[in-house]
Amino acid sequence: MKLGERKKVEKVIQRIQSNAFDEIDIDTLFTKLREYAPTYSSFKEVSHYLAHNRERDQGITRDELSSFWLTIRFYKEYYETKRHIDIYNLPIWVKKFILFQAERLDNETLKSELGMSGRRLTDYIKSKFKDYKVEGITKYKKSSVSDKDVKIINYLLMKILVKPAFTMEEVFEELTAILEKLSFDFNTNLLSEQRDKISLCIMHMIDNTIFILSDGSKAKCNITSEKLPNTEENYLCMSGSMEFTFEESSGISFVLFNTKLKIEDWLDPMILKEQQKDFEKYQTVYLMNLYINSQFKLARHEE
């Protein structure tokens, strides 16, 4: 890292540890460290958000949204209708779904159940099919399907997995690991004390980001509150929502990442008052037109 860039990061670290920072400082910190985080997937994802926060067509969040979208589509078009799976005339999007499943399922489980890691399984599946992009289909190459391949395809198609793209705990752990790797002078405890405020800044900067999914459709990130199961506690989280192109007037959302930020601690009292009934009644409540006020809470812009 160049000396001038290093000095900028050092000043940001000092402001964070002194509790005298804002979201511009967090933006600076993540974007300056971005190129030094090739193996830190969660940190890299957030830093890419901040560098390209209008539309994103890559990254682990986009992959999770795409996979979730394909999961719902497969369920609607095949599982609900009991449609037969013809691997000699398979829509390319179904193959994409199979590949996403191979990438996302637990490696040790895949090795135990199918005898291959996710990476090896992905390459194996690709080698078994030939795509015909004009027709939008892919075809199994051999004239007969082996028992092994039937088992692999059925296993991956029947496993439904919905999980957060990453956690803020992972982001913070990777941030400190990168600072240590680059030999920055910082106090882990002082930095940790500001973890919640750092999380709030990240959420606000990611809010309203658009994702271009694998089929060209779009999904959007929004700050929401989520009521935890078996509790009345509401926490801030980031949700992704999308409209289905394969079913009229239909859409769905799911949590991209959770936080430990309680709404009563991090929302302006006016929002809590205006949406009190929503927080009591609904599992998920969307929070719109937000900014971080001087009390370091999410407030709503006056329309």
C-alpha positions as CSV (number, residue, x, y, z in Angstrom):
1,M,0.0,0.0,0.0
2,K,1.3,3.4,-0.9
3,L,2.3,5.7,2.0
4,G,-0.4,8.3,1.3
5,E,-3.1,5.6,1.2
6,R,-1.8,4.1,4.4
7,K,-2.0,7.4,6.1
8,K,-5.6,7.8,5.1
9,V,-6.5,4.4,6.5
10,E,-4.6,5.1,9.8
11,K,-6.6,8.4,10.3
12,V,-9.8,6.5,9.7
13,I,-8.9,3.8,12.2
14,Q,-8.1,6.6,14.8
15,R,-11.5,8.2,14.2
16,I,-13.3,4.9,14.5
17,Q,-11.5,4.0,17.8
18,S,-12.3,7.5,19.1
19,N,-16.0,7.2,18.2
20,A,-15.7,10.2,16.0
21,F,-16.5,8.7,12.6
22,D,-19.3,8.5,10.0
23,E,-20.3,6.4,7.0
24,I,-17.9,8.2,4.8
25,D,-15.0,6.9,7.0
26,I,-16.3,3.4,6.7
27,D,-16.6,3.7,2.9
28,T,-13.0,4.9,2.8
29,L,-11.8,2.1,5.0
30,F,-13.4,-0.7,3.0
31,T,-12.6,0.7,-0.4
32,K,-8.9,1.4,0.5
33,L,-8.5,-2.2,1.8
34,R,-10.5,-3.8,-1.0
35,E,-7.6,-4.9,-3.2
36,Y,-5.9,-6.6,-0.2
37,A,-8.8,-8.9,0.5
38,P,-8.8,-11.5,-2.3
39,T,-9.4,-14.4,0.0
40,Y,-11.7,-12.6,2.5
41,S,-15.0,-13.2,0.8
42,S,-17.4,-11.4,3.2
43,F,-15.2,-8.3,3.5
44,K,-14.6,-8.3,-0.2
45,E,-18.4,-8.5,-0.9
46,V,-19.1,-5.4,1.3
47,S,-16.2,-3.4,-0.2
48,H,-17.5,-4.2,-3.7
49,Y,-20.9,-3.1,-2.6
50,L,-19.5,0.3,-1.5
51,A,-17.5,0.7,-4.7
52,H,-20.3,-0.2,-7.0
53,N,-23.5,0.4,-5.0
54,R,-26.0,1.1,-7.8
55,E,-26.1,-2.1,-9.8
56,R,-24.2,-5.3,-9.0
57,D,-23.9,-8.2,-11.4
58,Q,-21.4,-10.3,-9.4
59,G,-20.5,-11.3,-5.9
60,I,-21.7,-13.8,-3.3
61,T,-24.9,-11.8,-2.5
62,R,-25.9,-11.8,-6.2
63,D,-25.2,-15.6,-6.3
64,E,-27.4,-16.2,-3.2
65,L,-30.2,-14.1,-4.7
66,S,-29.9,-15.9,-8.1
67,S,-29.8,-19.3,-6.4
68,F,-32.9,-18.5,-4.3
69,W,-34.7,-17.2,-7.3
70,L,-33.9,-20.4,-9.2
71,T,-35.0,-22.5,-6.2
72,I,-38.4,-20.9,-6.1
73,R,-38.7,-21.2,-9.9
74,F,-37.8,-24.9,-9.8
75,Y,-40.3,-25.5,-7.0
76,K,-43.1,-23.7,-8.9
77,E,-42.4,-25.1,-12.4
78,Y,-41.4,-28.7,-11.5
79,Y,-42.2,-29.7,-8.0
80,E,-45.7,-28.2,-7.7
81,T,-46.8,-29.3,-11.2
82,K,-45.0,-32.7,-10.9
83,R,-43.4,-31.9,-14.3
84,H,-41.0,-34.6,-15.6
85,I,-37.3,-33.7,-15.7
86,D,-36.0,-34.5,-19.2
87,I,-32.2,-34.3,-19.1
88,Y,-32.1,-34.5,-22.9
89,N,-34.2,-31.4,-23.2
90,L,-33.4,-29.5,-20.0
91,P,-33.8,-25.7,-19.7
92,I,-30.4,-24.0,-19.1
93,W,-31.7,-22.3,-16.0
94,V,-32.3,-25.7,-14.4
95,K,-28.7,-26.6,-15.1
96,K,-27.7,-23.3,-13.5
97,F,-29.7,-24.2,-10.5
98,I,-28.0,-27.6,-10.2
99,L,-24.6,-25.9,-10.4
100,F,-25.5,-23.4,-7.8
101,Q,-26.5,-26.2,-5.5
102,A,-23.2,-28.0,-6.0
103,E,-21.4,-24.7,-5.1
104,R,-23.4,-23.9,-2.0
105,L,-24.0,-27.2,-0.3
106,D,-21.6,-28.3,2.5
107,N,-18.4,-29.8,1.1
108,E,-18.1,-32.6,3.7
109,T,-21.7,-33.6,3.1
110,L,-21.2,-33.7,-0.6
111,K,-18.1,-35.8,-0.3
112,S,-19.9,-38.2,2.0
113,E,-23.1,-38.5,-0.1
114,L,-21.7,-38.1,-3.6
115,G,-18.0,-38.8,-3.3
116,M,-17.0,-35.3,-4.6
117,S,-16.3,-31.8,-3.3
118,G,-18.5,-29.0,-4.6
119,R,-15.8,-27.7,-7.0
120,R,-15.1,-31.1,-8.5
121,L,-18.9,-31.8,-8.7
122,T,-19.4,-28.6,-10.6
123,D,-16.8,-29.5,-13.2
124,Y,-18.2,-33.0,-13.4
125,I,-21.8,-31.8,-14.1
126,K,-20.5,-29.3,-16.7
127,S,-18.7,-32.1,-18.5
128,K,-21.9,-34.2,-18.8
129,F,-24.0,-31.6,-20.6
130,K,-23.9,-29.6,-23.9
131,D,-25.6,-26.2,-24.0
132,Y,-27.7,-25.0,-26.9
133,K,-28.0,-21.3,-26.1
134,V,-30.2,-20.3,-29.0
135,E,-32.8,-22.9,-27.9
136,G,-32.2,-22.2,-24.2
137,I,-31.7,-25.8,-23.4
138,T,-28.9,-28.2,-22.4
139,K,-28.7,-31.9,-23.3
140,Y,-27.1,-34.8,-21.5
141,K,-24.3,-36.0,-23.8
142,K,-24.6,-39.8,-23.5
143,S,-27.4,-41.9,-24.9
144,S,-28.1,-43.5,-21.5
145,V,-27.9,-42.1,-18.0
146,S,-25.7,-43.8,-15.4
147,D,-27.0,-44.6,-12.0
148,K,-24.3,-42.4,-10.6
149,D,-25.5,-39.4,-12.6
150,V,-29.1,-40.0,-11.7
151,K,-28.2,-40.0,-8.0
152,I,-26.2,-36.7,-8.4
153,I,-28.9,-34.9,-10.3
154,N,-31.7,-36.0,-8.0
155,Y,-29.7,-35.2,-4.9
156,L,-28.9,-31.7,-6.0
157,L,-32.4,-30.9,-7.2
158,M,-34.1,-32.1,-4.0
159,K,-31.9,-30.1,-1.6
160,I,-33.5,-26.7,-0.8
161,L,-31.0,-24.4,0.9
162,V,-31.7,-20.8,1.9
163,K,-29.0,-19.1,3.9
164,P,-27.7,-15.6,4.5
165,A,-25.0,-14.4,2.1
166,F,-22.7,-13.5,5.0
167,T,-22.8,-12.3,8.6
168,M,-21.6,-9.0,10.0
169,E,-19.5,-11.1,12.5
170,E,-17.6,-12.5,9.5
171,V,-17.1,-9.1,8.0
172,F,-15.6,-7.7,11.2
173,E,-13.4,-10.7,11.8
174,E,-12.0,-10.4,8.2
175,L,-11.6,-6.6,8.6
176,T,-9.3,-7.1,11.7
177,A,-7.5,-9.9,9.9
178,I,-6.7,-7.6,7.0
179,L,-5.5,-4.8,9.3
180,E,-3.2,-7.3,11.0
181,K,-2.0,-8.7,7.7
182,L,-1.0,-5.2,6.6
183,S,0.6,-4.4,10.0
184,F,-1.7,-1.5,10.9
185,D,-1.6,-0.3,14.5
186,F,-5.0,-0.7,16.0
187,N,-6.7,-1.7,19.2
188,T,-9.0,-4.7,18.7
189,N,-11.2,-3.8,21.8
190,L,-11.7,-0.2,20.8
191,L,-12.5,-1.2,17.2
192,S,-14.9,-3.9,18.5
193,E,-16.7,-1.3,20.6
194,Q,-17.8,0.4,17.4
195,R,-18.9,-2.8,15.7
196,D,-22.6,-1.9,15.8
197,K,-22.1,1.6,14.4
198,I,-19.9,0.1,11.6
199,S,-22.7,-2.4,10.9
200,L,-25.3,0.4,10.7
201,C,-23.1,2.4,8.3
202,I,-22.6,-0.7,6.0
203,M,-26.4,-1.4,6.0
204,H,-27.2,2.2,5.1
205,M,-24.7,2.3,2.2
206,I,-25.9,-1.0,0.8
207,D,-29.6,0.0,1.1
208,N,-31.4,0.1,-2.3
209,T,-28.6,-1.7,-4.2
210,I,-29.9,-3.4,-7.4
211,F,-28.6,-6.8,-8.3
212,I,-28.7,-8.2,-11.9
213,L,-29.4,-11.9,-11.5
214,S,-28.1,-14.8,-13.6
215,D,-31.1,-14.7,-16.0
216,G,-31.0,-10.9,-16.3
217,S,-33.9,-10.2,-13.9
218,K,-33.4,-7.8,-11.0
219,A,-33.4,-8.0,-7.2
220,K,-33.1,-5.2,-4.7
221,C,-31.6,-4.8,-1.2
222,N,-33.6,-3.0,1.5
223,I,-33.2,-2.4,5.2
224,T,-35.9,-4.2,7.1
225,S,-36.8,-5.2,10.7
226,E,-37.2,-8.9,11.4
227,K,-39.0,-10.4,14.4
228,L,-37.1,-13.3,15.6
229,P,-38.9,-16.7,15.9
230,N,-40.5,-17.3,19.4
231,T,-39.7,-13.8,20.5
232,E,-41.1,-10.3,20.3
233,E,-37.7,-8.7,19.6
234,N,-37.2,-6.9,16.3
235,Y,-33.8,-6.5,14.8
236,L,-32.5,-4.7,11.8
237,C,-31.4,-6.8,8.8
238,M,-30.8,-6.5,5.1
239,S,-33.4,-8.2,2.9
240,G,-33.4,-9.0,-0.8
241,S,-36.6,-8.9,-2.8
242,M,-37.4,-9.9,-6.4
243,E,-40.4,-10.1,-8.7
244,F,-40.9,-13.4,-10.5
245,T,-40.9,-13.3,-14.3
246,F,-42.5,-16.7,-14.5
247,E,-45.6,-16.0,-12.5
248,E,-47.9,-12.9,-12.7
249,S,-48.0,-10.5,-9.7
250,S,-45.7,-12.6,-7.6
251,G,-42.6,-11.7,-5.6
252,I,-40.7,-12.8,-2.5
253,S,-38.0,-11.6,-0.2
254,F,-35.5,-13.3,2.1
255,V,-32.8,-12.2,4.6
256,L,-29.4,-11.5,3.1
257,F,-27.8,-10.9,6.5
258,N,-28.9,-10.3,10.1
259,T,-27.5,-8.0,12.7
260,K,-27.7,-7.8,16.5
261,L,-29.1,-4.2,16.2
262,K,-32.4,-3.9,18.1
263,I,-34.8,-1.4,16.4
264,E,-35.4,0.5,19.7
265,D,-31.7,1.2,19.9
266,W,-31.0,2.1,16.3
267,L,-34.2,3.6,14.9
268,D,-35.2,7.2,15.4
269,P,-38.1,7.5,17.8
270,M,-40.3,9.0,15.1
271,I,-40.0,5.8,13.0
272,L,-40.7,3.6,16.0
273,K,-43.9,5.7,16.7
274,E,-45.1,5.8,13.1
275,Q,-44.6,2.1,12.4
276,Q,-45.3,0.7,15.9
277,K,-48.3,-1.3,14.7
278,D,-46.3,-2.8,11.8
279,F,-43.5,-3.9,14.1
280,E,-46.1,-5.6,16.4
281,K,-48.0,-7.3,13.6
282,Y,-45.6,-8.3,10.9
283,Q,-42.6,-10.6,10.8
284,T,-40.9,-8.3,8.3
285,V,-41.2,-4.5,8.0
286,Y,-39.6,-2.5,5.3
287,L,-37.9,0.8,6.2
288,M,-37.7,3.4,3.5
289,N,-36.1,6.8,2.8
290,L,-33.4,6.4,5.5
291,Y,-30.4,8.4,6.6
292,I,-28.1,8.3,9.7
293,N,-28.9,11.3,11.9
294,S,-26.7,13.1,14.4
295,Q,-27.6,10.6,17.2
296,F,-26.3,7.8,14.9
297,K,-29.7,6.3,14.4
298,L,-31.6,5.6,11.2
299,A,-34.1,8.4,10.6
300,R,-36.5,9.0,7.7
301,H,-36.1,11.8,5.1
302,E,-39.1,14.1,5.1
303,E,-40.9,13.8,1.8
